[in-house]
Amino acid sequence: MILASVRSGSSSGSVDGELVVVHPDHSTVAILPDAERCSLLQALSRWDSSEPRLRQVDEQVRAGTWPTMKQASELHFLAPLPRTFALLDGSAFIEHIKLVRKARGAEMPEDLLTIPLMYQGASDNLLAPTDDIPLLDPGHGMDFESEVVVITDAVSMGTTAATAEKHIKLITLMNDVSLRELIPRELATGFGFFHGKPPSSFAPFALTPDELAGAWRDGRLHLPLETRLNGKLFGRPDAGQMFFSFPQLIEHASKTRPLSPGTIVGSGTVSNEDSSVGASCIVEQRMREKIASGAIQAPYLKDGDRIEVSMSREGKDLFGRINQQVRQVRR
């Protein structure tokens, strides 16, 4: 099943958007009856009852019998969750941790291989797949970070990895926008990220795990994640090479708190040890350049740069495409 959030045609439409069911070829979407219209966040809050109904709609969409369909090209797709209760971003790719730590001269955590890294990011004002990324100051060192994320239903405090996978209801892609030059000072205070992590952007479509068939297994998505910068391939690493799985990340996140329905849990930047597959963020490329030649060449993002993030199987985009430009904000 493929779900999305679109801008409501009503002037009083919610900022959370209107939930639609997407045809597998992404060309059309099913509009729910007036009495059933809701946001994805509302549907997740009552998933035990909403999922069976959405499955019924999905069956009719695939059979061509759902009565109210719209062309996808006529709609404005938002992030699947334009705002939610929590965005918890892990760092499950060890190679990324090593390179980024090297970039800021930081030591590796002693428990790197036993306890996942995670921070709580901005979960409001999340960017749509084609929204501009606002850049206030080029000196902030804007970077993209291409990731896989999962969306959960309600998760109890103390949930273990052994039981966490059942709480993964949807999967999509994220561009975790980072301001690299602001991050070192924030981390040095001991309080962590704030200004260095502005709102992130998301692919338009969120898929249930069964929609991904054999590519979703052992709590990981085993497909390459492609990033293009200004039309050129930047990286295509395998997202299946997560050291910590999503159930392990959920276990870590719920160690001291319950997770609300609609919680987004990120994989962290997809990264492989094999440098020939490229990178999913600029800072990794910069560190590889420094290691190879002693000189950094790759610049951070500037006004007008275009970032595209996608994941395909057999030539078809699974989640749609993040396709956005950086726009400098004039003060």
LINHUTA-V287736 format. One record per residue. PSI is psi in radians with two decimals (NA if undefined). OMEGA is omega as a letter, one per 20 degrees, with the letter a starting at -180 (NA if undefined). Layout:
BEGIN
{{PSI/OMEGA} {PSI/OMEGA}}
END
This chain:
BEGIN
{{2.41/a} {2.15/a} {2.73/r} {2.90/r} {2.28/r} {2.73/r} {2.27/r} {2.50/r} {-0.25/a} {2.47/r} {-0.34/r} {0.24/a} {2.58/a} {2.59/r} {-0.29/r} {-0.15/r} {-3.12/a} {2.24/a} {2.32/r} {2.73/r} {2.24/a} {2.35/r} {2.56/a} {-0.45/r} {0.05/r} {0.15/a} {-0.49/a} {2.81/r} {2.68/r} {2.23/r} {2.25/a} {2.68/r} {2.68/a} {-0.73/a} {-0.30/a} {-0.03/a} {2.40/a} {3.09/r} {2.86/r} {-0.64/r} {-0.70/r} {-0.71/r} {-0.71/r} {-0.52/a} {-0.32/r} {0.78/a} {-0.59/a} {-0.55/r} {-0.55/a} {-0.59/a} {-0.82/r} {-0.66/r} {-0.74/r} {-0.59/r} {-0.67/r} {-0.77/r} {-0.77/a} {-0.72/r} {-0.72/r} {-0.62/r} {-0.79/a} {-0.52/r} {-0.16/a} {0.39/a} {-0.02/r} {2.27/a} {-0.46/a} {1.68/a} {2.61/r} {2.64/r} {2.31/r} {-0.57/a} {-0.28/a} {-0.10/a} {2.71/r} {1.97/a} {2.30/r} {3.13/r} {2.54/r} {-0.69/r} {1.68/r} {-0.43/r} {2.66/r} {-3.12/a} {-0.61/a} {2.45/r} {1.96/a} {1.89/a} {2.08/r} {-3.06/r} {1.44/a} {0.02/r} {1.92/a} {-0.64/a} {-0.67/r} {-0.75/a} {-0.77/a} {-0.80/a} {-0.72/a} {-0.70/r} {-0.71/r} {-0.61/a} {-0.62/a} {0.24/r} {0.53/a} {2.62/r} {2.71/r} {2.44/r} {2.47/r} {-0.53/a} {0.52/a} {-0.65/a} {0.06/a} {-0.49/a} {2.12/a} {2.58/r} {2.51/a} {2.51/r} {2.81/r} {2.05/a} {-3.10/r} {2.28/a} {0.16/r} {2.85/r} {0.63/a} {2.46/a} {2.48/r} {2.85/a} {-0.40/a} {0.14/r} {2.54/r} {2.60/r} {1.96/a} {2.30/r} {1.97/a} {-0.69/a} {2.03/r} {-0.42/r} {-0.18/r} {-0.24/r} {1.04/a} {2.35/r} {2.70/r} {2.74/r} {1.94/a} {2.24/a} {2.84/r} {2.45/r} {2.70/r} {2.72/r} {2.27/a} {2.87/r} {-2.81/r} {2.29/a} {2.22/a} {2.60/r} {2.40/r} {0.19/r} {2.38/a} {2.81/r} {-0.53/a} {-0.46/a} {0.00/a} {-0.50/a} {-0.52/a} {-0.30/r} {-0.12/r} {1.91/a} {-0.53/a} {2.72/r} {2.43/r} {-2.95/a} {2.65/a} {2.49/r} {1.81/r} {1.71/a} {2.30/a} {2.50/r} {1.61/a} {-0.60/a} {-0.23/r} {-0.39/a} {-0.78/a} {-0.73/a} {-0.70/a} {-0.74/r} {-0.56/a} {-0.41/r} {-0.31/a} {-0.02/r} {-0.41/r} {-2.92/a} {2.47/r} {-1.40/r} {-0.48/a} {-0.14/a} {1.40/r} {3.13/a} {2.45/r} {2.99/r} {2.79/a} {2.65/r} {2.74/a} {-0.50/a} {2.40/r} {2.26/a} {2.49/r} {2.63/a} {-0.62/a} {-0.42/r} {-0.37/a} {-0.01/r} {-2.32/a} {-0.19/r} {-0.43/r} {1.92/r} {2.75/a} {0.62/r} {0.41/a} {2.75/r} {1.90/a} {1.26/r} {2.71/r} {2.49/r} {2.09/a} {2.31/r} {2.32/r} {2.41/r} {2.06/a} {0.73/r} {-0.19/a} {2.44/r} {2.18/r} {-0.67/r} {2.69/r} {0.95/a} {2.78/a} {2.08/a} {-0.23/a} {-0.14/a} {0.53/r} {2.33/r} {-0.88/r} {2.38/r} {2.93/r} {-0.71/r} {-0.63/r} {-0.65/r} {-0.70/r} {-0.71/r} {-0.79/a} {-0.76/a} {-0.60/a} {0.23/a} {-0.68/a} {0.14/a} {2.64/r} {2.74/r} {2.30/a} {2.73/r} {2.38/a} {0.11/r} {2.31/r} {2.22/r} {2.12/a} {2.64/r} {-0.32/a} {2.94/a} {2.20/r} {2.20/a} {2.40/r} {2.66/r} {-0.54/r} {1.85/a} {-0.26/a} {-0.31/r} {-0.01/r} {-2.87/a} {2.92/r} {0.17/r} {2.77/a} {-0.65/a} {-0.57/r} {-0.76/r} {-0.72/r} {-0.74/a} {-0.64/r} {-0.64/r} {-0.75/a} {-0.71/r} {-0.71/a} {-0.69/a} {-0.16/a} {-0.04/a} {2.31/r} {2.29/a} {-0.65/a} {2.12/r} {2.78/r} {3.05/a} {2.59/r} {2.98/r} {2.25/r} {-0.25/r} {2.51/a} {2.31/r} {2.29/r} {2.32/r} {2.27/a} {2.89/r} {2.22/a} {2.77/r} {2.21/a} {0.69/r} {0.07/a} {2.27/r} {2.20/a} {-0.70/a} {0.25/a} {-2.78/a} {2.30/r} {2.15/a} {1.70/a} {2.78/r} {2.65/r} {2.29/r} {2.10/r} {2.32/r} {2.18/a} {2.15/a} {NA/NA}}
END
